[in-house]
Amino acid sequence: MQKELTCAQVSALIRYYAEDKLNYPLKEYVEYHLSVCKKCNEKYKKLIKITNSYPSHQGELSYEAESENNHTQQRYEDFRSNLSAYVDNELSDEENIRIKKIAITNPAARKDLEEFYTYKKLLHTSFDKTKNELKHDYSGNIIGRIYSLHTTNRLDPFYLIMTIFTVIIGVILLGIANFFL
């Protein structure tokens, strides 16, 4: 039984397949997908055509091209490591400008930034929704409990003073009544 790969998986592997850098089972899976998917097969043919159009001595990256590729990769890694701090405005002005430049010039960085903002917006929306639900239910319940504990365990001072005053007046009236009888 042949394992089937998706077009996205084959797109990620096609360069390695063209350079014969895949292990045997993975190579078979890519070959099978290319035999049944016209779209991916066309991509592969274009890649081979572009690769073959260069002379063989240019097959390897030149030192300058490799250095530029490493520099671009390093800038992207720097962008990724500072993405959260950038979104939360925790970077200096100079670092902010550097991150903005990378996001403008690098499509992968721009995509990462958009996804990060989407994720952050989703978190804030969920937090606000939860906060509003809890504020309504939770705080109301707690305040109600505190009020009921407060009122059931203690008498209102006004009623307490009135009760004491009534008892004193009653004792005085009984004493006067006993004196005259």
C-alpha positions as CSV (number, residue, x, y, z in Angstrom):
1,M,0.0,0.0,0.0
2,Q,1.4,3.3,-1.1
3,K,1.4,6.2,1.4
4,E,-0.1,9.3,-0.2
5,L,1.3,12.8,0.4
6,T,-0.5,16.0,0.1
7,C,0.4,18.7,-2.4
8,A,1.7,20.9,0.4
9,Q,4.0,18.1,1.6
10,V,5.3,17.4,-1.9
11,S,5.9,21.1,-2.4
12,A,8.1,21.1,0.7
13,L,10.0,18.1,-0.4
14,I,10.3,18.7,-4.1
15,R,13.6,20.5,-4.0
16,Y,15.2,17.7,-2.0
17,Y,13.7,15.2,-4.4
18,A,15.2,17.0,-7.4
19,E,18.6,17.0,-5.6
20,D,18.2,13.3,-4.8
21,K,18.5,14.0,-1.0
22,L,15.4,12.0,0.2
23,N,15.6,8.6,1.8
24,Y,14.2,5.7,-0.2
25,P,10.6,5.4,1.2
26,L,10.1,9.1,1.1
27,K,11.4,9.3,-2.5
28,E,8.9,6.6,-3.5
29,Y,6.0,8.6,-1.9
30,V,7.0,11.7,-3.8
31,E,7.4,9.8,-7.1
32,Y,3.9,8.3,-6.6
33,H,2.4,11.7,-5.9
34,L,4.1,13.2,-9.0
35,S,2.7,10.4,-11.1
36,V,-0.9,11.1,-10.0
37,C,-0.9,14.9,-9.5
38,K,-0.5,17.0,-12.7
39,K,-0.1,20.3,-10.7
40,C,2.8,19.0,-8.6
41,N,4.4,17.3,-11.7
42,E,4.3,20.6,-13.5
43,K,6.1,22.3,-10.6
44,Y,8.7,19.6,-10.6
45,K,9.3,19.9,-14.3
46,K,9.7,23.7,-14.0
47,L,12.1,23.2,-11.1
48,I,14.2,20.7,-13.2
49,K,14.1,23.1,-16.2
50,I,15.4,26.0,-14.1
51,T,18.0,23.9,-12.4
52,N,19.3,22.5,-15.7
53,S,19.4,26.0,-17.3
54,Y,22.4,26.8,-15.1
55,P,25.9,25.5,-15.9
56,S,27.0,22.6,-13.7
57,H,29.7,24.7,-11.9
58,Q,26.9,27.0,-10.7
59,G,24.9,24.1,-9.2
60,E,26.5,24.9,-5.8
61,L,25.9,28.2,-4.2
62,S,28.6,30.7,-4.5
63,Y,30.3,32.0,-1.3
64,E,28.5,35.3,-1.7
65,A,25.1,33.8,-2.4
66,E,25.5,31.4,0.5
67,S,26.6,34.2,2.8
68,E,23.6,36.3,1.7
69,N,21.3,33.3,2.3
70,N,22.8,32.8,5.8
71,H,22.4,36.5,6.5
72,T,18.8,36.4,5.4
73,Q,18.1,33.3,7.6
74,Q,19.8,35.0,10.6
75,R,17.7,38.1,10.2
76,Y,14.5,36.0,10.0
77,E,15.5,34.1,13.1
78,D,16.2,37.4,14.9
79,F,12.8,38.6,13.7
80,R,11.1,35.4,15.1
81,S,12.9,35.8,18.5
82,N,11.8,39.4,18.9
83,L,8.2,39.1,17.5
84,S,6.4,38.9,20.8
85,A,8.4,41.9,22.2
86,Y,7.7,43.8,19.0
87,V,3.9,43.2,19.2
88,D,3.9,44.2,22.9
89,N,5.9,47.4,22.3
90,E,8.8,46.2,24.4
91,L,11.6,47.0,22.0
92,S,13.6,50.2,21.5
93,D,12.8,52.5,18.6
94,E,15.9,51.2,16.7
95,E,14.9,47.6,17.2
96,N,11.3,48.3,16.2
97,I,12.5,49.8,12.9
98,R,14.8,46.8,12.3
99,I,11.9,44.4,12.9
100,K,9.6,46.5,10.6
101,K,12.2,46.3,7.8
102,I,12.4,42.6,8.1
103,A,8.6,42.2,8.0
104,I,8.4,44.4,4.9
105,T,11.1,42.6,3.0
106,N,10.5,39.0,4.0
107,P,7.1,37.4,3.1
108,A,7.5,34.7,5.7
109,A,8.1,37.3,8.4
110,R,5.1,39.3,7.3
111,K,3.0,36.1,7.4
112,D,4.3,35.3,10.9
113,L,3.5,38.9,12.1
114,E,-0.1,38.7,10.7
115,E,-0.7,35.3,12.3
116,F,0.7,36.7,15.6
117,Y,-1.7,39.7,15.5
118,T,-4.6,37.4,14.7
119,Y,-3.7,35.1,17.6
120,K,-3.3,38.0,19.9
121,K,-6.7,39.4,18.9
122,L,-8.3,36.0,19.5
123,L,-6.8,35.8,22.9
124,H,-8.0,39.3,23.8
125,T,-11.5,38.6,22.5
126,S,-11.7,35.4,24.5
127,F,-10.3,37.1,27.6
128,D,-12.8,40.0,27.4
129,K,-15.7,37.6,26.9
130,T,-14.6,35.5,29.9
131,K,-13.9,38.6,32.0
132,N,-17.4,40.0,31.3
133,E,-19.1,36.7,32.1
134,L,-17.1,36.3,35.4
135,K,-17.6,39.9,36.4
136,H,-21.4,39.6,36.0
137,D,-21.8,36.2,37.7
138,Y,-18.9,35.9,40.1
139,S,-18.7,39.3,41.7
140,G,-22.5,39.5,42.1
141,N,-22.5,36.1,43.9
142,I,-19.7,37.1,46.2
143,I,-21.2,40.5,47.1
144,G,-24.5,38.8,47.7
145,R,-22.9,36.3,50.1
146,I,-21.0,39.0,51.9
147,Y,-24.2,41.0,52.4
148,S,-26.2,38.0,53.6
149,L,-23.5,37.0,56.1
150,H,-23.2,40.6,57.3
151,T,-27.0,41.1,57.8
152,T,-27.8,37.7,59.3
153,N,-25.0,37.6,61.9
154,R,-25.5,41.1,63.3
155,L,-28.5,43.3,64.2
156,D,-28.8,46.7,62.8
157,P,-27.5,49.1,65.5
158,F,-30.7,51.2,65.3
159,Y,-32.8,48.3,66.3
160,L,-30.4,47.2,69.0
161,I,-30.5,50.7,70.6
162,M,-34.3,50.9,70.3
163,T,-34.6,47.5,72.0
164,I,-32.4,48.5,74.9
165,F,-34.2,51.8,75.2
166,T,-37.6,50.0,75.3
167,V,-36.4,47.6,78.0
168,I,-35.1,50.4,80.1
169,I,-38.4,52.4,79.8
170,G,-40.4,49.1,80.6
171,V,-38.3,48.5,83.8
172,I,-38.8,52.1,84.9
173,L,-42.5,51.9,84.3
174,L,-42.8,48.6,86.2
175,G,-40.8,50.2,89.1
176,I,-43.1,53.2,89.2
177,A,-46.1,50.9,89.1
178,N,-44.8,48.8,92.0
179,F,-44.1,51.9,94.0
180,F,-47.7,53.1,93.7
181,L,-49.3,49.8,94.3
